[in-house]
């Protein structure tokens, strides 16, 4: 799917039903845990996302070179896992992956005794990884504001190590929901842990095989919250979500209450409703440090409704598939909406970096064409603006990374999605 897509909606209330794909974050953790579990186990509703399919294939592969493509979670989880697999593998990825730092995780694994070498540039993929007992120490520290995927990679290995692991998180923890997601899944499979201050203690144990069902993806649900918020009225059924969720992005239900979107949990998922005439707030403010994957969605919603935004906790967005803040600034700018960093002197002594957003999306220039920067979330965050006016999405196939049925599901809600080969 390379030709741009034009997305339009005929107008009127938004109604329909969508069954979401399984959460990529949960599915990838379950796959890694299964690989570490004697005898394995069945996983139901495994995500159809490209990242998940790729991880499953690479875990099963006997090749000497494993290519993760652009899949960051896959790369980081395999970096830890391959240290426990016999033989030596070259773990590589796309050009963008080779620009994403991996040094913090490599140094932590080396402290445990890992046999890892940089195959090209120091501190970056690709890596040459050989088997190690990882018995050099059972105590390591890692910066608490680093990627939760580094921390999760270490945690999932921990019970398989000869003397377990005491992992100290130094500084302010920025991704606690994702860490808790990992620990929650490990607990489901029989692994006990406890906290001593900011140290997570996991003794040597065996994962216990249990069948597992993957919950739907709350970050994928965020795009339907955005649609409901921008619609004149909405009544949507979203299947596959759990009330008691491991996902930090489930906070999206509370955030969209400010936009008049109500969430009702059902036996099979959720129902979203918005009454006709519901007014948008004048200002939306949120710290996204615990839910960075829904930041772009809220930015697009605020742009569509002309809501002023004040955002913090965006630091991890700079090193994703693209610099997501820079990308959103460029694409929202096409609509006359500004997104800018507030000077540090205006943050007082907090040291918090704030971004402000101002303006309401204008389509006076015709149908905007949004670039996607090889980033699935850029495509899916901006597509809901097609509810207000036709929009074009360049390189729309990037959604394969996490939500391959995204455009088909939009059509279930009455959207017209067609290839636009003239652009």
HUBEL-V199835 format. One record per pair of residues at least 12 apart in sequence whose ideal C-beta (glycine too) atoms are under 10 Angstrom apart, sorted by the first residue. I is the first residue (numbers start at 1). J is the second residue. D is the distance in whole Angstrom. If there is no record, write none. Layout:
BEGIN
i j d
I J D
I J D
END
This chain:
BEGIN
i j d
1 393 10
1 395 8
1 396 5
1 397 4
1 398 9
1 399 8
1 400 8
1 404 10
1 407 8
1 419 8
2 394 9
2 395 7
2 396 8
2 397 6
2 419 9
2 421 10
3 392 10
3 394 9
3 395 9
3 396 8
3 397 9
3 418 10
3 419 4
3 420 7
3 421 5
3 422 10
3 423 8
4 369 6
4 370 9
4 371 10
4 372 10
4 391 10
4 392 5
4 393 6
4 394 5
4 395 8
4 396 7
4 418 10
4 419 7
4 420 5
4 421 8
4 422 9
4 423 5
5 379 9
5 383 8
5 386 9
5 391 9
5 392 7
5 393 5
5 394 9
5 395 10
5 396 4
5 397 9
5 407 7
5 410 10
5 417 6
5 418 7
5 419 6
5 420 6
5 423 10
6 367 7
6 369 9
6 386 8
6 390 6
6 391 7
6 392 5
6 393 8
6 396 10
6 416 8
6 417 8
6 418 6
6 419 8
6 420 4
6 422 10
6 423 8
7 367 10
7 370 10
7 382 9
7 383 6
7 384 9
7 385 8
7 386 3
7 387 9
7 389 10
7 390 7
7 391 5
7 392 8
7 393 7
7 396 9
7 407 8
7 410 7
7 411 10
7 415 6
7 416 7
7 417 6
7 418 8
7 420 10
8 367 9
8 386 6
8 387 9
8 389 8
8 390 4
8 391 8
8 414 10
8 415 7
8 416 5
8 417 8
8 418 8
9 227 9
9 230 10
9 231 9
9 384 9
9 386 6
9 387 5
9 388 8
9 389 9
9 390 9
9 410 9
9 413 8
9 414 6
9 415 5
9 416 7
10 414 6
10 415 9
10 416 8
11 231 9
11 232 8
11 387 8
11 388 9
11 414 9
12 231 9
12 232 7
12 233 8
12 414 8
13 231 7
13 232 6
13 233 4
13 234 7
13 235 7
13 274 9
13 276 7
13 414 10
14 224 9
14 227 6
14 228 7
14 230 9
14 231 4
14 232 8
14 233 7
14 234 4
14 235 8
14 236 7
14 272 9
14 274 8
14 387 7
14 413 6
14 414 7
14 415 9
15 231 9
15 233 9
15 234 7
15 235 5
15 236 7
15 237 9
15 413 7
15 414 8
16 224 9
16 227 10
16 234 9
16 235 8
16 236 6
16 237 7
16 238 10
16 409 9
16 410 10
16 411 10
16 412 5
16 413 4
16 414 7
16 415 10
17 235 10
17 236 7
17 237 4
17 238 8
17 239 7
17 268 10
17 269 9
17 271 9
17 409 10
17 412 7
17 413 9
18 216 10
18 220 9
18 221 9
18 223 10
18 224 7
18 236 7
18 237 7
18 238 6
18 239 7
18 240 9
18 269 9
18 405 9
18 406 10
18 408 10
18 409 5
18 410 9
18 412 6
18 413 7
19 45 10
19 216 8
19 237 9
19 238 8
19 239 4
19 240 6
19 268 9
19 269 8
19 405 9
19 409 8
19 412 9
20 45 10
20 47 10
20 215 9
20 216 4
20 217 6
20 218 9
20 220 5
20 221 6
20 223 10
20 224 9
20 238 6
20 239 6
20 240 5
20 241 7
20 269 8
20 270 10
20 403 8
20 405 9
20 406 10
20 409 8
21 45 8
21 46 9
21 47 5
21 48 5
21 49 6
21 52 9
21 214 9
21 216 7
21 217 6
21 220 6
21 240 8
21 402 8
21 403 6
21 404 7
21 405 6
21 406 9
21 409 9
22 43 9
22 44 9
22 45 5
22 46 6
22 47 4
22 48 8
22 49 8
22 52 8
22 213 9
22 214 4
22 215 7
22 216 6
22 217 7
22 220 9
22 240 7
23 45 9
23 47 6
23 49 9
23 52 9
23 181 9
23 214 6
23 215 5
23 216 6
23 217 4
23 218 7
23 219 8
23 220 8
23 221 10
23 240 9
23 241 9
23 242 10
23 245 9
23 246 8
23 247 6
23 249 9
23 402 9
24 47 5
24 48 9
24 49 4
24 50 9
24 51 5
24 52 6
24 55 9
24 71 9
24 73 7
24 74 10
24 214 9
24 217 6
24 219 8
24 220 9
24 293 10
24 376 10
24 401 8
24 402 5
24 403 8
25 47 9
25 49 10
25 51 9
25 52 10
25 73 7
25 148 10
25 149 9
25 152 9
25 177 10
25 178 7
25 181 7
25 182 9
25 185 10
25 214 10
25 215 10
25 217 7
25 218 9
25 219 8
25 246 9
25 247 7
25 248 9
25 249 9
25 293 9
25 402 9
26 43 10
26 45 10
26 46 10
26 47 8
26 52 10
26 181 7
26 182 10
26 184 9
26 185 7
26 212 9
26 213 10
26 214 5
26 215 6
26 216 9
26 217 8
26 218 10
26 245 9
26 246 7
26 247 7
27 43 7
27 45 8
27 46 5
27 47 4
27 48 9
27 49 7
27 51 9
27 52 5
27 53 10
27 55 8
27 56 9
27 73 10
27 212 9
27 214 5
27 215 9
27 217 9
28 46 10
28 47 8
28 49 9
28 51 7
28 52 6
28 54 10
28 55 5
28 56 9
28 71 9
28 73 5
28 74 7
28 76 10
28 77 6
28 149 9
28 152 9
28 214 10
29 55 10
29 73 9
29 77 8
29 149 10
29 152 7
29 153 10
29 155 10
29 156 7
29 178 9
29 181 7
29 182 6
29 184 9
29 185 5
29 186 8
29 214 10
29 246 9
30 43 5
30 44 10
30 46 8
30 47 10
30 52 9
30 185 6
30 188 9
30 189 9
30 212 5
30 213 10
30 214 6
31 43 7
31 46 8
31 47 9
31 52 7
31 55 5
31 56 6
31 58 10
31 59 6
31 60 10
31 74 9
31 77 8
31 81 10
31 214 10
32 55 8
32 59 8
32 73 9
32 74 9
32 77 5
32 78 8
32 80 8
32 81 6
32 152 9
32 153 8
32 156 5
32 157 9
32 182 9
32 185 9
33 77 10
33 156 6
33 159 10
33 182 9
33 185 6
33 186 7
33 188 9
33 189 6
33 191 9
33 207 6
33 209 10
33 212 9
34 56 9
34 59 8
34 189 9
34 207 8
34 209 8
34 212 8
35 55 9
35 56 9
35 59 5
35 60 9
35 77 9
35 78 10
35 81 6
35 84 9
35 85 9
35 156 9
35 207 10
36 80 10
36 81 7
36 84 8
36 156 7
36 157 7
36 159 8
36 160 6
36 186 10
36 189 9
36 191 10
36 206 9
36 207 6
37 160 10
37 189 7
37 190 9
37 206 8
37 207 4
37 208 7
37 209 5
37 210 9
38 206 6
38 207 7
38 208 9
38 209 7
39 207 10
39 208 10
39 209 5
40 207 10
40 209 6
41 189 8
41 207 9
41 208 9
41 209 4
41 210 6
41 211 6
41 212 6
42 209 9
42 210 9
42 211 5
42 212 7
42 213 9
43 56 9
43 211 8
43 212 5
43 213 8
43 214 7
44 211 7
44 212 7
44 213 4
44 214 7
45 212 9
45 213 6
45 214 5
45 215 8
45 216 8
45 240 7
46 212 9
46 213 10
46 214 6
47 214 6
47 216 9
47 217 7
47 220 10
47 402 8
47 403 9
47 404 9
48 400 9
48 402 9
48 403 8
48 404 5
48 405 7
49 71 9
49 73 10
49 217 8
49 220 9
49 376 9
49 399 9
49 400 7
49 401 6
49 402 4
49 403 7
49 404 7
50 69 8
50 70 9
50 71 7
50 74 9
50 376 9
50 397 10
50 398 9
50 399 9
50 400 4
50 401 5
50 402 8
50 403 10
50 404 7
51 68 9
51 69 9
51 70 8
51 71 4
51 72 8
51 73 6
51 74 5
51 75 10
51 376 9
51 400 9
51 401 6
51 402 6
52 71 9
52 73 9
52 74 8
52 214 9
52 401 10
52 402 8
53 71 10
53 74 10
53 400 9
53 404 9
54 66 10
54 67 9
54 68 7
54 69 6
54 70 9
54 71 5
54 73 10
54 74 6
54 75 10
54 78 10
54 401 9
55 68 8
55 71 7
55 73 8
55 74 4
55 75 9
55 77 7
55 78 7
55 81 10
56 74 10
57 74 10
58 71 9
58 74 7
58 75 10
58 77 10
58 78 6
58 81 9
58 82 9
58 89 9
58 91 9
59 74 9
59 77 9
59 78 8
59 81 7
59 82 10
59 85 9
61 89 9
62 87 9
62 89 10
63 89 8
63 90 9
64 87 8
64 88 7
64 89 6
64 90 6
64 128 10
65 89 7
65 90 5
65 91 8
65 92 7
65 126 9
65 128 10
66 78 7
66 82 8
66 89 6
66 90 7
66 91 5
66 92 7
66 93 9
66 126 9
66 127 10
66 129 9
67 90 9
67 91 8
67 92 5
67 93 6
67 94 8
67 97 9
67 126 9
68 91 7
68 92 7
68 93 4
68 94 8
68 97 6
68 125 8
68 126 9
69 92 9
69 93 6
69 94 5
69 96 9
69 97 7
69 401 9
70 93 7
70 94 4
70 95 9
70 96 6
70 97 6
70 100 9
70 321 6
70 374 6
70 375 9
70 376 9
70 398 9
70 401 7
71 93 7
71 94 9
71 97 8
71 321 10
71 401 7
71 402 10
72 93 8
72 96 9
72 97 7
72 100 6
72 102 10
72 147 8
72 149 7
72 319 9
72 320 7
72 321 7
72 401 10
73 147 9
73 148 10
73 149 5
73 152 9
73 153 9
73 402 10
74 91 10
74 93 8
74 97 9
74 149 10
75 91 7
75 92 9
75 93 6
75 94 10
75 97 6
75 100 8
75 102 7
75 105 10
75 125 7
75 126 9
75 127 9
75 149 9
75 153 10
76 100 9
76 102 7
76 105 6
76 125 10
76 147 7
76 148 10
76 149 4
76 150 6
76 151 10
76 152 8
76 153 5
76 154 10
77 149 7
77 150 10
77 152 7
77 153 5
77 156 7
77 157 10
78 91 6
78 93 10
78 127 9
78 129 8
78 153 8
79 91 6
79 102 7
79 105 6
79 106 7
79 108 10
79 109 7
79 114 9
79 116 8
79 125 9
79 127 6
79 129 7
79 149 9
79 150 9
79 153 6
79 154 10
80 105 7
80 108 9
80 109 6
80 112 9
80 114 8
80 129 9
80 134 9
80 149 10
80 150 9
80 152 9
80 153 4
80 154 6
80 155 9
80 156 7
80 157 5
80 158 10
81 129 9
81 153 8
81 156 8
81 157 7
81 160 10
82 109 10
82 114 9
82 115 10
82 116 9
82 127 8
82 128 10
82 129 4
82 130 8
82 131 8
82 132 10
83 109 6
83 110 10
83 112 8
83 113 9
83 114 5
83 115 7
83 116 7
83 129 6
83 130 8
83 131 7
83 132 5
83 133 9
83 134 6
83 153 10
83 157 7
84 114 9
84 129 10
84 131 7
84 132 8
84 133 9
84 134 7
84 157 7
84 160 6
84 161 9
85 129 8
85 130 9
85 131 6
86 130 9
86 131 5
87 129 9
87 130 7
87 131 6
88 115 8
88 117 9
88 128 6
88 129 7
88 130 4
88 131 7
89 127 9
89 128 8
89 129 6
89 130 8
89 131 10
90 117 10
90 119 6
90 125 10
90 126 6
90 127 7
90 128 5
90 129 8
91 116 9
91 119 9
91 125 7
91 126 6
91 127 5
91 128 8
91 129 6
92 119 7
92 120 9
92 125 6
92 126 4
92 127 8
92 128 10
93 124 10
93 125 5
93 126 7
93 127 10
94 125 9
94 321 9
94 374 8
95 374 10
96 320 10
96 321 7
96 322 8
96 373 9
96 374 6
96 375 9
97 124 9
97 125 5
97 126 8
97 321 9
98 119 10
98 120 7
98 121 7
98 124 6
98 125 5
98 126 7
99 121 9
99 124 7
99 125 9
99 319 9
100 124 7
100 125 7
100 147 9
100 319 6
100 320 8
100 321 9
101 121 10
101 123 6
101 124 6
101 125 9
101 146 9
101 147 9
101 150 10
101 319 7
102 116 9
102 118 9
102 123 7
102 124 6
102 125 6
102 126 9
102 127 7
102 147 10
102 150 8
103 118 9
103 122 8
103 123 4
103 124 7
103 150 10
104 123 9
104 142 6
104 143 7
104 146 5
104 147 8
104 150 6
104 151 10
105 127 10
105 142 8
105 146 8
105 147 8
105 149 8
105 150 4
105 151 9
105 153 6
105 154 8
106 118 8
106 122 10
106 123 8
106 124 10
106 125 10
106 127 7
106 129 9
106 150 9
107 123 9
107 140 9
107 142 9
108 140 5
108 141 8
108 142 5
108 143 10
108 146 9
108 150 7
108 151 9
108 153 9
108 154 6
108 167 8
109 127 10
109 129 9
109 132 8
109 134 8
109 140 9
109 150 10
109 153 8
109 154 8
109 157 9
110 132 9
110 136 9
110 140 10
111 134 10
111 136 7
111 137 6
111 139 9
111 140 5
111 141 9
111 142 9
112 132 8
112 133 9
112 134 4
112 135 8
112 136 6
112 137 6
112 138 8
112 139 10
112 140 6
112 154 8
112 157 8
112 158 10
112 161 7
112 165 8
113 132 5
113 133 7
113 134 5
113 135 6
113 136 3
113 137 8
113 161 10
113 162 10
114 127 10
114 129 7
114 130 8
114 131 9
114 132 5
114 133 10
114 134 6
114 136 9
114 157 10
115 128 9
115 129 7
115 130 4
115 131 7
115 132 5
115 133 10
115 134 10
116 128 7
116 129 5
116 130 8
116 132 9
117 129 8
117 130 8
133 161 8
133 162 6
134 157 7
134 158 10
134 160 8
134 161 5
134 162 7
134 163 10
134 165 9
135 161 7
135 162 5
135 163 7
136 162 10
137 161 10
137 163 9
137 165 9
137 166 9
138 158 9
138 161 7
138 162 8
138 163 4
138 164 6
138 165 6
138 166 6
138 167 10
138 201 10
138 202 9
138 203 9
138 204 9
139 163 9
139 164 10
139 165 8
139 166 5
139 167 8
139 168 7
139 199 8
139 201 10
140 154 8
140 165 7
140 166 8
140 167 6
140 168 7
141 166 9
141 167 8
141 168 4
141 169 8
141 170 5
141 171 10
141 198 9
141 199 9
142 154 7
142 167 7
142 168 7
142 169 6
142 170 7
142 171 10
143 169 8
143 170 6
143 171 6
143 172 10
143 173 10
143 174 9
144 168 9
144 169 4
144 170 6
144 171 4
144 172 6
144 173 4
144 174 7
144 175 9
144 176 9
144 179 9
144 198 7
145 169 9
145 170 9
145 171 6
145 172 6
145 173 7
145 174 5
145 175 8
145 289 9
145 315 7
145 316 9
146 169 9
146 170 10
146 171 9
146 173 10
146 174 8
146 175 8
146 316 9
147 174 9
147 175 7
147 178 9
147 316 7
147 319 8
147 320 10
148 173 9
148 174 8
148 175 3
148 176 8
148 177 8
148 178 4
148 179 6
148 180 10
148 181 8
148 182 8
148 248 9
148 290 10
148 292 10
148 316 9
149 175 9
149 178 8
149 182 9
150 175 10
151 167 7
151 169 7
151 173 9
151 175 7
151 176 10
151 178 8
151 179 6
151 182 8
151 200 8
152 175 9
152 178 7
152 179 7
152 181 8
152 182 4
152 183 9
152 185 9
152 186 10
153 182 9
154 167 6
154 182 10
154 200 9
154 202 10
155 167 7
155 179 7
155 182 5
155 183 7
155 185 10
155 186 7
155 191 9
155 193 8
155 200 7
155 202 7
156 182 7
156 183 10
156 185 8
156 186 7
156 189 10
156 191 9
156 202 10
156 207 9
157 202 9
158 186 8
158 191 8
158 193 8
158 200 8
158 201 9
158 202 4
158 203 9
158 204 9
158 205 9
159 186 7
159 189 9
159 190 9
159 191 5
159 192 9
159 193 9
159 202 6
159 203 7
159 204 6
159 205 4
159 206 7
159 207 7
160 191 10
160 202 10
160 204 8
160 205 8
160 206 8
160 207 8
161 202 8
161 203 10
161 204 7
162 204 7
163 203 8
163 204 6
164 193 10
164 201 7
164 202 5
164 203 4
164 204 5
164 205 8
165 193 10
165 199 10
165 200 8
165 201 8
165 202 5
165 203 9
165 204 9
166 196 8
166 199 5
166 200 7
166 201 5
166 202 8
166 203 9
167 179 10
167 193 10
167 198 9
167 199 7
167 200 5
167 201 8
167 202 8
168 196 9
168 197 8
168 198 6
168 199 4
168 200 8
168 201 10
169 195 10
169 197 9
169 198 5
169 199 8
169 200 7
170 198 7
170 199 10
171 198 9
172 198 10
172 289 9
172 351 10
173 198 7
173 289 9
173 290 9
174 289 5
174 290 8
174 292 9
174 313 7
174 315 7
174 316 7
175 248 8
175 289 8
175 290 7
175 291 10
175 292 8
175 316 7
176 248 8
176 289 9
176 290 6
177 245 10
177 246 8
177 247 7
177 248 3
177 249 8
177 250 9
177 251 8
177 289 10
177 290 5
177 291 7
178 246 9
178 247 9
178 248 6
178 249 10
178 290 8
178 291 9
178 292 9
178 293 10
179 200 8
179 248 10
180 246 7
180 247 10
180 248 8
180 290 10
181 245 9
181 246 4
181 247 6
181 248 7
181 249 10
182 200 10
182 246 9
183 195 9
183 200 7
183 202 9
183 246 9
184 244 10
184 245 10
184 246 5
184 247 10
185 212 8
185 246 7
186 202 8
186 205 9
186 207 8
188 207 10
188 208 9
188 210 7
188 212 7
188 246 9
189 205 10
189 206 9
189 207 5
189 208 6
189 209 8
189 210 6
189 212 8
190 205 7
190 206 7
190 207 6
190 208 3
190 209 9
190 210 8
191 203 9
191 205 5
191 206 9
191 207 6
191 208 8
192 205 7
193 205 9
213 240 10
213 242 9
214 240 9
215 240 7
215 241 7
215 242 5
215 244 10
215 245 6
215 246 7
215 247 7
215 250 9
215 269 10
216 238 8
216 239 7
216 240 3
216 241 5
216 242 8
216 245 9
216 247 9
216 269 7
216 270 9
217 240 8
217 241 9
217 247 8
217 249 8
217 293 9
217 402 7
217 403 7
218 238 10
218 241 7
218 242 9
218 245 6
218 246 10
218 247 5
218 248 8
218 249 4
218 250 5
218 251 8
218 252 6
218 253 8
218 270 10
218 291 9
218 293 9
218 294 8
219 247 8
219 248 9
219 249 5
219 250 9
219 252 8
219 291 8
219 292 10
219 293 4
219 294 6
219 296 10
219 297 8
219 377 8
219 380 9
219 381 10
219 402 8
219 403 9
220 238 9
220 240 9
220 241 9
220 249 9
220 293 10
220 297 10
220 380 8
220 399 10
220 402 7
220 403 5
220 405 10
220 406 8
220 409 9
221 236 10
221 238 6
221 240 9
221 241 6
221 247 9
221 249 8
221 250 8
221 252 6
221 253 8
221 256 10
221 263 9
221 269 9
221 270 7
221 272 9
221 294 9
221 297 10
222 249 7
222 250 10
222 251 10
222 252 5
222 253 10
222 255 9
222 256 8
222 291 9
222 293 8
222 294 5
222 295 10
222 296 9
222 297 4
222 298 8
222 300 10
222 301 9
222 377 9
222 380 9
222 381 8
222 384 10
223 252 10
223 294 9
223 296 10
223 297 6
223 300 9
223 301 10
223 377 9
223 379 10
223 380 5
223 381 7
223 382 10
223 383 7
223 384 6
223 403 8
223 406 8
223 409 9
223 410 9
224 236 6
224 237 10
224 238 6
224 252 10
224 256 10
224 261 9
224 270 9
224 272 6
224 297 10
224 384 8
224 409 9
224 410 10
224 413 8
225 238 9
225 252 5
225 253 8
225 255 8
225 256 4
225 257 10
225 259 8
225 261 6
225 263 8
225 270 10
225 272 7
225 274 10
225 294 9
225 297 7
225 298 9
225 301 8
225 384 9
226 252 9
226 256 8
226 259 9
226 261 9
226 294 9
226 296 10
226 297 5
226 298 8
226 299 10
226 300 6
226 301 5
226 302 10
226 304 8
226 305 10
226 380 9
226 381 7
226 382 10
226 383 9
226 384 4
226 385 9
226 387 9
227 261 9
227 272 9
227 274 10
227 301 9
227 304 10
227 383 9
227 384 5
227 385 10
227 386 9
227 387 6
227 410 9
227 413 7
227 415 9
228 256 7
228 259 8
228 260 8
228 261 5
228 262 9
228 263 10
228 272 5
228 273 8
228 274 5
228 278 10
228 301 10
228 384 9
228 387 10
229 255 10
229 256 6
229 258 9
229 259 4
229 260 7
229 261 5
229 272 9
229 274 7
229 278 9
229 280 7
229 297 10
229 298 9
229 301 5
229 302 9
229 304 8
229 305 7
229 307 9
229 384 9
229 387 10
230 259 8
230 261 10
230 274 9
230 280 9
230 300 9
230 301 6
230 303 10
230 304 5
230 305 6
230 361 10
230 384 6
230 385 8
230 386 10
230 387 5
230 388 6
231 261 9
231 272 10
231 274 6
231 276 9
231 278 10
231 384 9
231 387 6
231 388 9
231 413 10
232 274 8
232 275 10
232 276 6
232 277 8
232 278 9
232 387 10
233 260 10
233 273 8
233 274 6
233 275 6
233 276 4
233 277 8
233 278 8
234 260 9
234 261 7
234 262 10
234 272 6
234 273 6
234 274 4
234 275 9
234 276 9
234 278 9
234 387 10
234 413 9
235 271 7
235 272 7
235 273 5
235 274 8
235 275 10
236 261 9
236 270 9
236 271 7
236 272 4
236 273 8
236 274 9
236 413 7
237 264 10
237 266 7
237 268 8
237 269 7
237 270 8
237 271 5
237 272 8
238 263 9
238 266 9
238 268 9
238 269 5
238 270 5
238 271 8
238 272 7
238 409 10
239 266 9
239 267 10
239 268 5
239 269 4
239 270 8
240 268 7
240 269 5
240 270 9
241 253 9
241 263 9
241 265 8
241 266 9
241 268 9
241 269 5
241 270 5
242 265 9
242 269 9
242 270 9
243 263 10
243 265 5
243 266 10
243 269 10
243 270 9
244 265 10
247 291 9
247 293 9
248 288 10
248 289 10
248 290 5
248 291 5
248 292 9
248 293 9
248 294 9
249 290 9
249 291 5
249 292 9
249 293 6
249 294 5
249 297 9
250 263 10
250 270 10
250 291 9
250 294 10
251 286 9
251 288 10
251 290 7
251 291 5
251 294 8
252 291 7
252 293 10
252 294 5
252 297 8
252 298 8
253 265 9
253 270 7
253 272 9
255 284 8
255 286 6
255 288 10
255 291 8
255 294 8
255 297 9
255 298 7
255 301 9
256 272 8
256 274 9
256 284 10
256 294 10
256 297 10
256 298 9
256 301 8
258 280 8
258 281 5
258 283 9
258 284 6
258 285 9
258 286 9
258 298 10
258 307 9
259 274 8
259 278 8
259 279 9
259 280 6
259 281 7
259 284 8
259 298 9
259 301 7
259 302 9
259 305 7
259 307 8
260 273 9
260 274 5
260 275 7
260 277 9
260 278 3
260 279 7
260 280 7
260 281 9
261 273 7
261 274 5
261 275 10
261 278 8
261 301 10
262 274 7
262 275 8
262 278 10
279 305 9
280 301 9
280 302 8
280 304 9
280 305 4
280 306 7
280 307 5
280 360 10
281 302 9
281 305 9
281 307 6
281 308 9
282 306 9
282 307 7
282 308 6
283 302 9
283 307 7
283 308 5
283 309 8
283 310 7
284 298 7
284 299 10
284 301 8
284 302 6
284 305 9
284 307 5
284 308 7
284 309 5
284 310 7
284 311 9
284 357 9
285 308 9
285 309 7
285 310 4
285 311 8
285 312 8
285 354 9
285 356 10
286 298 7
286 309 8
286 310 8
286 311 6
286 312 8
286 313 8
287 310 10
287 311 8
287 312 5
287 313 4
287 314 9
287 352 8
287 354 9
288 311 6
288 312 7
288 313 4
288 314 6
288 315 9
288 316 9
288 317 8
288 355 10
289 312 7
289 313 3
289 314 8
289 315 8
289 316 8
289 352 10
290 313 7
291 313 8
292 313 7
292 314 7
292 315 8
292 316 5
292 317 6
292 320 8
292 324 8
292 377 10
293 316 9
293 317 9
293 320 9
293 324 9
293 377 7
293 381 10
293 402 9
294 377 9
294 381 9
295 309 10
295 311 7
295 313 8
295 314 6
295 316 9
295 317 6
295 324 7
295 325 8
295 328 8
295 355 9
295 377 9
295 381 9
296 314 10
296 317 8
296 320 10
296 324 6
296 325 9
296 327 8
296 328 6
296 331 9
296 332 10
296 375 9
296 377 5
296 378 7
296 379 10
296 380 8
296 381 4
296 382 8
297 377 8
297 380 8
297 381 5
297 382 9
297 384 8
298 311 8
298 357 9
298 381 9
299 311 7
299 314 10
299 324 9
299 325 9
299 328 5
299 329 9
299 331 9
299 332 7
299 337 9
299 339 7
299 355 9
299 357 6
299 381 7
299 382 9
300 328 8
300 331 9
300 332 8
300 335 10
300 337 9
300 361 9
300 370 10
300 378 10
300 380 9
300 381 5
300 382 6
300 383 9
300 384 6
300 385 6
301 381 9
301 384 8
301 385 9
302 332 9
302 337 8
302 339 10
302 357 6
302 358 9
302 359 9
302 360 9
302 361 9
303 328 9
303 331 9
303 332 5
303 335 6
303 336 9
303 337 4
303 338 10
303 339 9
303 357 7
303 358 10
303 359 7
303 360 7
303 361 5
303 362 10
303 381 10
303 382 9
303 385 7
303 388 10
304 335 9
304 337 9
304 360 8
304 361 5
304 382 10
304 384 7
304 385 5
304 387 8
304 388 6
304 389 9
305 360 7
305 361 8
305 388 9
306 337 9
306 358 9
306 359 7
306 360 3
306 361 7
306 362 10
307 357 8
307 358 10
307 359 10
307 360 8
308 356 7
308 357 7
308 358 6
308 359 9
308 360 10
309 337 9
309 339 8
309 355 8
309 356 7
309 357 3
309 358 8
309 359 10
310 342 8
310 354 6
310 355 8
310 356 6
310 357 8
311 325 9
311 339 9
311 342 10
311 353 9
311 354 7
311 355 5
311 356 8
311 357 7
312 342 9
312 347 9
312 350 9
312 352 5
312 353 6
312 354 5
312 355 7
313 352 8
313 353 9
313 354 10
313 355 10
314 328 10
314 341 9
314 353 7
314 354 9
314 355 6
315 352 10
315 353 7
317 355 10
317 377 9
320 373 10
320 375 7
320 377 8
320 378 10
321 372 9
321 373 7
321 374 6
321 375 4
321 376 7
321 377 8
321 378 8
321 398 8
321 401 8
322 371 9
322 372 9
322 373 4
322 374 6
322 375 5
322 377 9
322 378 7
323 373 8
323 375 10
324 373 8
324 375 7
324 377 7
324 378 7
324 381 9
325 339 7
325 340 10
325 341 8
325 353 10
325 355 7
326 339 9
326 373 9
327 370 10
327 371 7
327 372 8
327 373 5
327 374 10
327 375 7
327 377 9
327 378 6
327 381 10
327 382 10
328 355 9
328 357 9
328 373 10
328 375 10
328 377 10
328 378 8
328 381 8
328 382 9
329 341 9
329 355 9
329 357 9
330 370 9
330 371 7
330 373 9
330 378 10
331 368 8
331 369 9
331 370 5
331 371 6
331 372 9
331 373 9
331 378 7
331 381 9
331 382 6
331 385 10
332 357 7
332 359 8
332 361 8
332 368 10
332 370 9
332 382 9
332 385 10
333 359 9
334 361 9
334 362 9
334 363 10
334 365 8
334 368 5
334 369 8
334 370 7
334 371 9
334 382 10
334 391 10
335 359 8
335 360 8
335 361 4
335 362 6
335 363 7
335 364 9
335 365 9
335 368 6
335 370 9
335 382 10
335 385 8
335 388 10
335 389 9
335 391 9
336 358 10
336 359 5
336 360 8
336 361 7
336 362 4
336 363 9
336 364 8
336 365 8
337 357 7
337 358 7
337 359 4
337 360 7
337 361 6
337 362 8
338 356 8
338 357 7
338 358 5
338 359 6
339 355 6
339 356 8
339 357 5
339 358 8
339 359 9
340 354 10
340 355 7
340 356 6
340 357 8
340 358 8
341 353 7
341 354 7
341 355 6
341 356 8
342 354 4
342 355 7
342 356 6
360 388 10
361 385 6
361 388 7
361 389 8
361 391 10
362 389 9
363 385 9
363 388 7
363 389 4
363 390 8
363 391 8
364 389 10
366 389 9
366 390 9
367 386 10
367 389 7
367 390 5
367 391 6
367 392 6
367 420 9
367 423 9
368 382 9
368 385 8
368 386 10
368 389 8
368 390 9
368 391 6
368 392 7
368 393 10
369 391 8
369 392 4
369 393 8
369 394 6
369 420 9
369 423 6
370 382 5
370 383 8
370 385 8
370 386 10
370 391 6
370 392 7
370 393 6
370 394 7
370 395 10
370 396 10
371 392 10
371 393 9
371 394 5
371 395 8
372 393 6
372 394 6
372 395 5
372 396 7
372 397 9
372 398 5
372 399 9
373 394 9
373 395 9
373 398 8
374 395 7
374 398 6
374 401 9
375 395 10
375 398 6
375 399 10
375 401 8
376 396 10
376 397 9
376 398 5
376 399 5
376 400 8
376 401 4
376 402 5
376 403 7
376 404 10
376 406 9
377 398 9
377 399 9
377 401 9
377 402 8
377 403 10
378 393 9
378 394 10
378 395 9
378 398 7
378 399 10
379 393 5
379 394 8
379 395 8
379 396 6
379 397 9
379 398 5
379 399 5
379 401 10
379 403 9
379 406 8
379 407 9
380 393 9
380 396 10
380 398 9
380 399 6
380 402 8
380 403 6
380 406 6
380 407 10
380 410 10
383 396 8
383 399 9
383 406 7
383 407 8
383 410 7
383 415 9
383 417 9
384 410 9
384 415 9
386 410 8
386 415 6
386 416 9
386 417 9
387 410 10
387 413 9
387 414 10
387 415 8
390 416 9
390 420 9
392 420 6
392 422 10
392 423 6
393 407 9
393 417 9
393 420 9
394 420 10
394 423 8
396 417 9
396 419 9
396 420 10
END
